[in-house]
Amino acid sequence: MVKGKFVEEKIAKILMYLSLAIVFYFVVSVIWTIFKRGCPVLTWKMITELPSGGFYIGGEGGFLNAIVGSVYIVGASTLLGLLIALPVVFYLNVYLKPDSKFGYIARLAFDTLFGIPSIVYGAFAFSLMIWLGMRASLAGGILVITLLIIPIFIRSMDEVAKSIPKDILEVSYSLGSTRLETIGVVLRQIAPAIATATLLGIGRAIGDCAGVMFTAGFSDHIPKSLDQQAATLPLSIFFQLSAPQQSVQDRAYAAAVVLTVIVLVLSLGGRFILNHFSKNKV
């Protein structure tokens, strides 16, 4: 019996190591392919200049418009997402009882929204824009990305908020604090989770293509108002990869290098914040 369990444990370890090796191989392969094809053609000019005439069929210029458009959309969406997500997290963990049926249903709904593909959000936002009389624009891109990252923020912060010892909340109430004042206690406890969720949400938002394709449109210029169309890095990569010219496809990999570096930095930053500050959580 003992020998049989030992064999099962060995098989399980082998399968785990094999799964890890497969995942690691695909991750390294993707990153290696992007950097191998993108780095040789990536120049400072591409990052700092707008597209010239015929850029996407081999013309001169860069993709600064896509970088700035991504920053506009993701920055505004992150701010709006936090303004909506934080009150929801506080309500679920401060105002509702732990065994509340409404809280259970709400968390189940956010779990479902968390797993919905971005193209579904794009289709929904596009329908909403038509109903509101909006056209593809920077505002539309902000709308769909905000809808996309709100469930990420809520579920990431809620998991940490649920782990806060209830004694802390009871002590706060026993000292005469109101529920609104107790929110300050919860806020300090979940501050690392807010930072981590924000970085992870930005990482997913800046890499989204399907949602903004319907809602943000595309432009060779930097948008100066919310009703103007805006380019993003994923859309720039998509359009350049669709071109038949090899040189244009190589530019797509150059843009992919920039996008990959941003996502890697955000992911590593989220891990660092979580690991560094979790020890300070009471």
C-alpha positions as CSV (number, residue, x, y, z in Angstrom):
1,M,0.0,0.0,0.0
2,V,2.8,2.4,0.9
3,K,4.7,1.6,-2.2
4,G,1.6,2.2,-4.3
5,K,1.1,5.6,-2.8
6,F,4.8,6.4,-3.4
7,V,4.4,5.5,-7.1
8,E,1.2,7.6,-7.4
9,E,3.1,10.6,-5.8
10,K,6.0,10.1,-8.3
11,I,3.5,10.0,-11.2
12,A,1.8,13.2,-10.0
13,K,5.1,15.0,-9.6
14,I,6.1,14.0,-13.1
15,L,2.8,15.2,-14.5
16,M,3.1,18.5,-12.7
17,Y,6.7,19.0,-13.9
18,L,5.6,18.2,-17.4
19,S,2.7,20.7,-17.3
20,L,5.1,23.3,-16.0
21,A,7.6,22.6,-18.7
22,I,4.9,22.8,-21.4
23,V,3.6,26.2,-20.1
24,F,7.1,27.5,-19.7
25,Y,8.0,26.4,-23.3
26,F,5.0,28.2,-24.8
27,V,5.6,31.4,-22.8
28,V,9.2,31.5,-23.7
29,S,8.5,30.7,-27.4
30,V,6.0,33.5,-27.7
31,I,8.3,36.1,-26.0
32,W,11.3,34.9,-28.0
33,T,9.4,35.1,-31.3
34,I,8.2,38.6,-30.6
35,F,11.6,39.9,-29.5
36,K,13.5,38.1,-32.2
37,R,11.4,39.7,-35.0
38,G,10.6,43.0,-33.3
39,C,13.8,44.1,-31.7
40,P,15.9,44.3,-35.0
41,V,13.4,46.7,-36.6
42,L,12.3,48.7,-33.5
43,T,13.7,52.2,-33.5
44,W,13.3,55.3,-31.4
45,K,11.6,56.9,-34.4
46,M,8.8,54.4,-34.3
47,I,8.0,55.2,-30.7
48,T,8.2,58.9,-31.0
49,E,6.6,59.7,-34.3
50,L,3.1,59.6,-35.8
51,P,2.3,57.5,-38.8
52,S,3.1,59.2,-42.1
53,G,1.1,58.6,-45.3
54,G,0.8,54.9,-46.1
55,F,2.5,53.8,-42.9
56,Y,0.5,50.5,-42.8
57,I,1.5,49.6,-46.3
58,G,5.2,50.4,-45.9
59,G,5.3,54.2,-45.4
60,E,7.3,56.2,-43.0
61,G,6.6,57.2,-39.4
62,G,5.8,55.3,-36.2
63,F,3.0,54.3,-33.9
64,L,3.1,57.0,-31.2
65,N,-0.7,57.5,-31.9
66,A,-1.3,53.9,-30.7
67,I,0.8,54.3,-27.6
68,V,-0.9,57.6,-26.6
69,G,-4.3,56.2,-27.5
70,S,-3.7,53.1,-25.3
71,V,-2.6,55.4,-22.4
72,Y,-5.7,57.6,-22.8
73,I,-8.1,54.7,-22.8
74,V,-6.5,52.6,-20.1
75,G,-5.8,55.5,-17.8
76,A,-9.3,56.9,-17.9
77,S,-10.8,53.3,-17.7
78,T,-8.7,52.5,-14.7
79,L,-9.8,55.7,-12.8
80,L,-13.5,55.0,-13.6
81,G,-13.1,51.3,-12.8
82,L,-11.7,52.1,-9.3
83,L,-14.3,54.7,-8.6
84,I,-17.0,52.0,-9.3
85,A,-15.2,48.9,-7.9
86,L,-14.1,50.3,-4.5
87,P,-17.6,51.2,-3.2
88,V,-18.9,47.8,-4.3
89,V,-16.1,46.0,-2.4
90,F,-16.7,48.1,0.7
91,Y,-20.5,47.5,0.5
92,L,-20.0,43.7,0.2
93,N,-17.5,43.5,3.1
94,V,-18.6,46.2,5.5
95,Y,-22.4,46.8,5.0
96,L,-23.5,43.2,4.2
97,K,-23.4,40.3,6.6
98,P,-20.9,37.5,5.7
99,D,-23.8,35.0,5.0
100,S,-25.8,37.5,2.9
101,K,-27.5,35.9,0.0
102,F,-27.3,39.1,-2.0
103,G,-23.5,39.1,-1.4
104,Y,-23.3,35.5,-2.7
105,I,-25.3,36.3,-5.8
106,A,-23.3,39.5,-6.4
107,R,-20.0,37.6,-6.2
108,L,-21.3,34.9,-8.5
109,A,-22.3,37.5,-11.0
110,F,-18.9,39.2,-10.9
111,D,-17.2,35.8,-11.3
112,T,-19.2,35.3,-14.4
113,L,-18.4,38.7,-15.8
114,F,-14.7,38.1,-15.0
115,G,-14.7,35.2,-17.4
116,I,-16.6,36.7,-20.3
117,P,-14.4,37.3,-23.4
118,S,-13.6,40.9,-24.2
119,I,-15.3,40.6,-27.6
120,V,-18.7,40.1,-25.8
121,Y,-18.0,43.3,-23.9
122,G,-17.2,45.0,-27.2
123,A,-20.5,43.9,-28.8
124,F,-22.5,45.0,-25.7
125,A,-20.7,48.4,-25.6
126,F,-21.2,48.8,-29.3
127,S,-25.0,48.2,-28.9
128,L,-25.1,50.6,-26.0
129,M,-23.3,53.2,-28.1
130,I,-25.8,52.9,-30.9
131,W,-28.6,53.3,-28.4
132,L,-27.0,56.4,-27.0
133,G,-26.2,57.8,-30.5
134,M,-22.5,57.6,-30.0
135,R,-20.0,56.7,-32.8
136,A,-16.7,54.9,-32.5
137,S,-14.5,57.2,-30.5
138,L,-12.1,57.5,-27.5
139,A,-15.2,57.7,-25.2
140,G,-16.4,54.3,-26.7
141,G,-13.0,52.7,-26.0
142,I,-13.0,54.0,-22.4
143,L,-16.6,52.6,-22.0
144,V,-15.8,49.1,-23.0
145,I,-12.5,48.8,-21.2
146,T,-14.1,50.2,-18.0
147,L,-16.7,47.4,-18.3
148,L,-13.9,44.9,-18.9
149,I,-11.8,45.7,-15.9
150,I,-14.5,46.4,-13.2
151,P,-15.0,42.6,-12.5
152,I,-11.2,42.2,-12.3
153,F,-10.9,45.0,-9.7
154,I,-13.9,43.8,-7.7
155,R,-13.0,40.1,-7.5
156,S,-9.3,40.8,-6.8
157,M,-9.9,43.2,-4.0
158,D,-12.9,41.3,-2.6
159,E,-10.9,38.2,-2.1
160,V,-8.4,40.1,0.1
161,A,-11.2,42.0,1.9
162,K,-12.9,38.7,2.8
163,S,-9.7,37.5,4.4
164,I,-9.6,40.5,6.8
165,P,-10.1,39.2,10.4
166,K,-13.6,40.1,11.6
167,D,-12.1,41.0,14.9
168,I,-10.7,44.1,13.3
169,L,-14.1,45.3,12.2
170,E,-15.6,44.5,15.6
171,V,-12.9,46.4,17.4
172,S,-13.5,49.4,15.1
173,Y,-17.3,49.3,15.9
174,S,-16.6,48.8,19.6
175,L,-14.6,52.0,19.6
176,G,-17.5,53.9,18.3
177,S,-16.6,54.0,14.7
178,T,-19.3,54.3,12.1
179,R,-19.4,52.0,9.1
180,L,-18.1,54.8,7.0
181,E,-15.1,55.2,9.3
182,T,-14.6,51.5,9.4
183,I,-14.2,51.6,5.6
184,G,-10.9,53.5,6.3
185,V,-9.7,50.4,8.3
186,V,-10.6,48.1,5.4
187,L,-9.0,50.4,2.9
188,R,-5.6,50.2,4.7
189,Q,-5.9,46.4,4.8
190,I,-6.6,46.0,1.1
191,A,-4.3,48.7,-0.1
192,P,-1.8,46.2,-1.5
193,A,-4.7,44.4,-3.3
194,I,-5.9,47.6,-4.8
195,A,-2.4,48.3,-6.2
196,T,-2.0,44.7,-7.5
197,A,-5.5,44.6,-9.0
198,T,-4.9,48.0,-10.7
199,L,-1.7,46.8,-12.3
200,L,-3.2,43.5,-13.4
201,G,-6.3,45.2,-14.7
202,I,-4.2,47.6,-16.7
203,G,-2.1,44.7,-18.1
204,R,-5.3,43.1,-19.4
205,A,-6.9,46.3,-20.6
206,I,-3.9,47.6,-22.6
207,G,-3.7,44.3,-24.4
208,D,-7.3,44.1,-25.5
209,C,-8.0,44.3,-29.2
210,A,-11.5,42.8,-29.8
211,G,-13.4,45.2,-27.5
212,V,-11.8,48.4,-28.8
213,M,-12.1,47.3,-32.4
214,F,-15.8,47.9,-32.2
215,T,-15.9,51.0,-30.1
216,A,-12.7,53.1,-30.4
217,G,-12.2,53.0,-34.1
218,F,-8.8,53.9,-35.4
219,S,-6.9,57.0,-36.3
220,D,-3.4,58.0,-37.4
221,H,-3.6,61.0,-35.1
222,I,-3.7,61.5,-31.4
223,P,-7.3,62.2,-30.3
224,K,-7.9,65.7,-28.9
225,S,-11.4,65.1,-27.6
226,L,-13.6,62.2,-26.4
227,D,-15.6,62.1,-29.7
228,Q,-12.6,61.5,-31.9
229,Q,-11.4,58.0,-32.9
230,A,-8.3,56.6,-31.1
231,A,-5.8,54.0,-32.1
232,T,-4.4,51.4,-29.6
233,L,-1.3,49.2,-29.7
234,P,-3.2,45.9,-30.2
235,L,-5.2,47.4,-33.1
236,S,-2.0,48.7,-34.6
237,I,-0.4,45.3,-34.4
238,F,-3.5,43.7,-35.9
239,F,-3.7,46.0,-38.9
240,Q,0.1,45.7,-39.6
241,L,0.0,41.9,-39.4
242,S,-2.8,41.9,-41.9
243,A,-0.6,43.6,-44.5
244,P,1.0,41.4,-47.1
245,Q,4.4,43.2,-46.9
246,Q,7.0,41.6,-44.8
247,S,8.4,44.9,-43.7
248,V,5.0,46.0,-42.4
249,Q,4.6,42.7,-40.5
250,D,8.0,43.3,-38.9
251,R,6.7,46.6,-37.6
252,A,3.8,44.8,-36.0
253,Y,6.3,42.8,-34.1
254,A,8.1,46.0,-33.1
255,A,4.9,47.3,-31.7
256,A,4.3,43.9,-30.0
257,V,7.7,44.3,-28.3
258,V,6.6,47.6,-26.7
259,L,3.3,46.1,-25.7
260,T,4.9,43.0,-24.3
261,V,7.4,45.0,-22.2
262,I,4.6,47.1,-20.8
263,V,2.5,44.0,-19.8
264,L,5.6,42.2,-18.3
265,V,6.5,45.3,-16.2
266,L,2.9,45.6,-15.0
267,S,2.7,41.9,-14.2
268,L,6.0,41.8,-12.3
269,G,5.1,45.0,-10.5
270,G,1.8,43.5,-9.3
271,R,3.7,40.4,-8.0
272,F,6.2,42.5,-6.3
273,I,3.7,44.7,-4.6
274,L,1.6,41.7,-3.4
275,N,4.7,39.8,-2.1
276,H,6.3,42.9,-0.5
277,F,3.2,44.4,1.3
278,S,1.2,41.2,2.2
279,K,3.5,40.7,5.2
280,N,2.2,44.1,6.6
281,K,-1.4,43.0,6.4
282,V,-2.9,42.4,9.9
